[in-house]
């Protein structure tokens, strides 16, 4: 059995005739069964995937034009709507709910002949950094099943890591594509806010949420972005800017000006193995002739508080629609409407989601709105202005993706603040709406993956991907 790690290799074997889409799907289904203990998938579309593979094989055999992603087998995070398929956002509150339509990003992928093999486990409503808050149970890291895969797109990252599909489509609100990519040793790309339509994505925090691909290579992530990106009449926040050929983009013919976050390599709060790996990568960039300089962000201490105040406030508003009345879980034995709301939401939401709804409701309350929500919006603007100023001088901002390698299951569940600190390097991209990519950067002494993150300027995903290829020595 060949474990494919790039779409280029899949395409080559399909074109040579040594592989069919049906054979490829069967291989992935065998591996999903073999690695079921990782709990990456909550539902596998086995027969449907086989039927679609057969249809694509017939299409190719008949000489009909095939799509750009012909034969790419992907999984979908459990927050993306796919018509007539269950979608639960990892929550009991959506028990029994079936998507009534297919989201724009998913529809565009299907139109280019991808094969969707299943629905992937995630933190409940994409709220988490470890994939331990899912109603379907925790996902386990393939590098060490006693450790977390990161979150919230943990199932999506593990599926790529373990070779259960070639790529996954996740979502990123504060690092939910990049952080698990780092913990699992794969590539996670968060595009510019508004680059991909959010139509069909279950909302957590609407001004932060982004759909993003997880793949083995920057090239494959870029291919997926090319297909998903672009204007959409169903999403008023999506950009109408033209979509570039991100996968074939090149870097400027000059030394790059690269800033790196000084705290990422000097702070004792960052694991020594990650600091060492980051320094080595920065040294290699200098040796390649690039200008590499340290920077300090004066608003870095305010990033996490700003992020969590604003996202919990938006979550409080977005999740008010889940009330047990029209769909999903409904409490039994209640006698009035208010009791129905309270009991259904108490039973349906897990502890982390309830915590964030309460925090957000508090921040939006009349007595504290100006002190918390308004102030956080003002700080968000200051953070964006500081980031804009930084990118007038530099092409990229480099940092570790996470302050530590994957931690053990249960290690941080008792202390939410420690869990939230896992997002310290990733939330900036969401607060300011800039694109960012996480790529592998070796392993620690225990063999656990380490990631490095690059932040780019808005709508310069092509340049970002080209730099990621240089970092990973991966042309395709």
Buried (B, 14 or more C-beta within 10 A) or exposed (E): EEEBBBBBBBBEBBEEEEBBBBBBBBBBBEBBEEBEEBBBBBBBBBEBBBBBBBEBBEBBEEEEEBBBBBBBBBBBBBBBBBBEBBBBBBBBBBBEBBBEBBBBBBBBBBEBBBBBBBBBBBBBBBBBBBBBBBBBEBBBBBBBBEBBBBBBBBBBBBBBBBBBBBBBBBBBBBBBBBBBBBBBBBBBBBBBBBBBBBBBBBBBBBBBBBBBBBBBBBBBBBBBBBBBBBBBEEBEEBBEBEBBEBBEBEBEEEBBBBBBBBBBBEEEEBBEBBBBBBBEBBEEBEEEEBBBEEBEBEBBEBBBBBBBBBBBBBBBBBBEEBBBEEBBBBBEEBEEEEEBBBBBBEBBBBEBBBBBBEBBBBBBEEEBBEEBBEBBBEBBEEBBEBBEEBBEEBBBBBBBBBBBBBBEBEBBBEEBEEBBBBBBBBBBBBBBBBBBBBBBBBBBEEEBBBBBBBBBBBBBBBBBBBBBBBBBEBEB
